[in-house]
């Protein structure tokens, strides 16, 4: 197969796998026409592509006149669209609640509700090199083979990217392999993309053998995957102290500044930016999204179990209609 043919195949598969229409416009989904009072703009993480398609379809059954625009990108990139580009957004949903806290609050948003959980896995194809022998104990050895390729997302744009870095750091300690993290993160850097969902098509067509992603994504797209040990997969709240032993430096809220993201269990977050063009409609959508029998049930069915209600230190800033979906942060939890 020629390089041109392979590139065309990758783009076609990308459009098919993500259900995003034309590849040239691949991160924007529009339901209905744009414009009008009932237009709802949602920015959300790539790992929410399938469940949010379903959630929006169900919401439109209750609100047929609503025109929904979804923009899909890495969560930190979604935040940058609000902070740096001043793009209008009614609802912003992040694969890491901390993105909202570190990049949007207090200048661009007032509150943050924790939404759902997930875990890191390594996805692959049945014919990926090493697939016949890879397991939760030797995956790091397989990925380091010269004939094996793996992909990951950009830590400064996508939480899955910095969670991959943190996974490698915890794996070095867990498996007793000094230097493993640095060696792993220096390998296959040409396969670092803005978000992990970008890499699904490259995995499908054989450009990649393995992909660091979320368990929900692997299950939604029916991919084979290695379930990592709980000590390194960011799944268990009771292992928070262990996860916190790994940290990564990321770009901060303002240009030229940096923040440190410490490992912790994976929890998604949602907010309504201060510049929301349609706040009343946004609140209606958020109530549907957070309802355990509506959006929460759809997330659960897609492998993203709800954590609603969870504590938030922005509880007092929440709209009254949303306070039932959160809890005040206790003094002990803040410490």
Residue pairs with C-beta under 8 A, 6 or more apart in sequence:
1 9
6 205
6 207
9 205
10 201
10 202
10 205
10 207
11 23
11 201
12 23
13 201
13 204
13 205
14 20
14 23
14 26
14 198
14 200
14 201
15 21
15 22
15 23
15 26
17 200
17 201
17 204
17 221
18 26
18 46
18 49
18 72
18 197
18 200
18 201
19 49
19 50
19 53
20 26
20 27
20 28
20 29
20 49
20 72
21 29
27 71
27 72
27 73
28 69
28 70
28 71
28 72
29 53
29 69
29 70
29 71
29 72
30 67
30 68
30 69
30 70
31 56
31 57
31 60
31 67
31 68
31 69
31 70
32 66
32 67
32 68
33 67
34 67
34 69
35 67
36 67
37 278
38 63
38 65
38 66
38 67
38 278
38 281
39 66
39 67
39 68
39 69
39 277
39 278
40 66
40 67
40 68
40 69
40 90
40 91
40 278
40 281
40 282
40 285
41 69
41 71
41 88
41 89
41 90
41 91
41 277
41 278
42 52
42 56
42 68
42 69
42 70
42 71
42 89
42 90
42 91
42 92
42 93
42 285
43 70
43 71
43 73
43 78
43 81
43 82
43 89
43 91
43 92
43 93
44 52
44 70
44 71
44 72
44 78
44 91
44 92
44 93
44 94
45 72
45 73
45 74
45 75
45 78
45 93
45 94
45 95
45 158
45 159
45 195
45 268
46 72
46 73
46 74
46 95
46 158
46 195
46 196
46 197
46 198
47 95
47 118
47 160
47 196
47 197
47 213
47 214
47 216
47 217
47 304
48 72
48 93
48 95
48 268
48 304
49 72
49 197
50 220
50 302
51 216
51 220
51 298
51 299
51 301
51 302
51 304
52 70
52 93
53 70
54 298
54 302
55 288
55 289
55 294
55 295
55 298
55 299
56 68
56 70
58 288
58 294
58 295
58 298
59 66
59 68
59 285
59 288
59 295
60 66
60 68
62 288
63 281
63 284
66 281
71 78
71 81
71 89
72 197
73 81
73 157
73 194
73 195
74 153
74 154
74 157
74 158
74 159
74 160
74 161
74 194
74 195
75 94
75 95
75 96
75 99
75 158
75 159
76 99
76 103
76 156
76 157
76 158
76 159
76 250
77 157
77 158
77 194
77 195
78 89
78 92
78 94
78 99
79 92
79 94
79 99
79 100
79 103
79 104
79 108
80 103
81 87
81 89
82 89
82 92
82 104
82 108
82 273
82 275
83 103
83 104
83 107
83 108
83 253
86 275
88 275
88 276
88 277
89 273
89 275
89 276
90 272
90 273
90 276
90 277
90 278
90 279
90 281
90 282
90 285
91 270
91 271
91 272
91 276
91 282
91 285
91 286
91 289
92 100
92 104
92 109
92 270
92 271
92 272
92 273
93 115
93 268
93 269
93 270
93 289
94 100
94 159
94 268
94 269
94 270
95 118
95 158
95 159
95 160
95 214
95 266
95 268
96 159
96 163
96 266
96 267
96 268
96 269
97 112
97 114
97 115
97 267
97 268
97 269
98 261
98 264
98 269
99 159
99 269
100 109
100 112
100 269
100 270
100 271
101 112
101 269
102 252
102 253
102 259
102 261
103 253
104 271
104 273
105 111
105 112
105 271
105 314
107 253
108 273
108 274
108 275
109 271
109 272
109 273
109 274
110 271
110 274
110 314
110 317
111 271
111 272
111 312
111 314
111 315
111 317
111 318
111 319
111 322
112 269
112 270
112 271
112 312
112 314
113 269
113 270
113 271
113 286
113 290
113 308
113 310
113 312
113 318
113 322
113 325
113 326
114 267
114 268
114 269
114 307
114 308
114 310
114 311
114 312
114 326
115 267
115 268
115 269
115 270
115 289
115 290
115 299
115 306
115 307
115 308
116 267
116 268
116 296
116 299
116 304
116 305
116 306
116 307
117 235
117 265
117 266
117 267
117 268
117 304
117 305
117 306
117 307
118 214
118 215
118 216
118 235
118 266
118 268
118 303
118 304
119 214
119 215
119 227
119 228
119 233
119 234
119 235
119 266
120 160
120 163
120 164
120 167
120 212
120 213
120 214
120 215
120 228
120 232
120 233
120 234
120 266
121 212
121 213
121 214
121 215
121 218
121 225
121 226
121 227
121 228
121 233
122 134
122 139
122 143
122 150
122 210
122 211
122 212
122 213
122 225
122 226
122 228
123 203
123 210
123 211
123 213
123 217
123 218
123 223
123 224
123 225
124 131
124 134
124 203
124 209
124 210
124 211
124 223
124 224
124 225
124 226
125 131
125 203
125 204
125 206
125 209
125 223
125 224
126 224
127 206
128 148
128 209
128 210
129 145
129 147
129 148
129 209
130 142
130 145
130 148
130 209
131 209
131 224
133 142
134 142
134 226
135 226
136 226
136 227
136 228
136 229
139 226
139 228
140 171
140 175
140 177
140 180
140 184
142 148
142 210
143 150
143 184
143 187
143 210
144 183
144 184
144 187
148 209
148 210
149 188
149 191
149 207
149 208
149 209
149 210
150 187
150 188
150 191
150 208
150 209
150 210
150 211
150 212
151 188
151 191
151 192
151 193
151 196
151 199
151 202
151 203
151 208
151 210
151 211
151 212
152 160
152 161
152 164
152 191
152 192
152 196
152 199
152 211
152 212
153 160
153 161
153 164
153 192
153 193
153 194
153 195
153 196
153 198
153 199
153 212
154 161
154 192
154 193
154 194
154 195
155 161
155 162
155 164
155 165
155 248
155 250
156 162
156 250
156 251
157 194
157 195
158 194
158 195
158 196
159 266
160 195
160 196
160 212
160 213
160 214
161 192
161 195
161 196
162 248
162 250
162 261
163 212
163 234
163 263
163 266
164 212
165 181
165 185
165 248
166 234
166 243
166 246
166 247
166 248
166 261
166 263
167 212
167 228
167 232
167 233
167 234
168 180
168 181
168 184
168 185
169 181
169 246
169 248
169 263
170 231
170 232
170 242
170 243
170 245
170 246
170 263
171 177
171 180
171 181
171 184
171 232
172 178
172 179
172 180
172 181
173 245
173 246
174 229
174 231
174 232
191 199
191 202
191 207
191 208
193 199
196 211
196 212
196 213
196 214
196 217
197 217
199 208
199 211
199 213
200 211
200 217
200 221
202 208
203 209
203 210
203 211
203 223
213 225
214 266
215 225
215 227
215 303
216 302
216 303
216 304
217 223
218 224
218 225
219 225
219 302
219 303
220 302
220 303
227 233
230 236
230 239
231 239
231 242
234 243
234 263
234 264
234 265
234 266
235 265
235 266
236 265
237 265
239 265
240 264
240 265
243 262
243 263
243 264
243 265
244 262
244 263
244 264
245 263
246 262
246 263
247 260
247 261
247 262
247 263
248 260
248 261
249 258
249 259
249 260
249 261
250 258
250 259
250 260
250 261
251 257
251 258
251 259
252 258
252 259
253 259
267 307
267 310
268 304
270 286
270 289
270 290
272 279
272 282
272 283
272 286
272 319
276 282
283 319
283 321
283 322
286 322
287 321
287 322
287 325
288 294
288 295
289 295
289 296
290 296
290 308
290 322
290 325
292 306
292 308
296 306
296 308
299 305
299 306
300 306
308 325
308 326
309 324
309 325
309 326
309 327
310 326
310 327
311 326
311 327
311 328
311 329
311 330
311 333
312 318
312 326
312 327
312 328
312 329
313 329
313 334
315 323
315 326
315 327
315 328
315 329
316 328
318 326
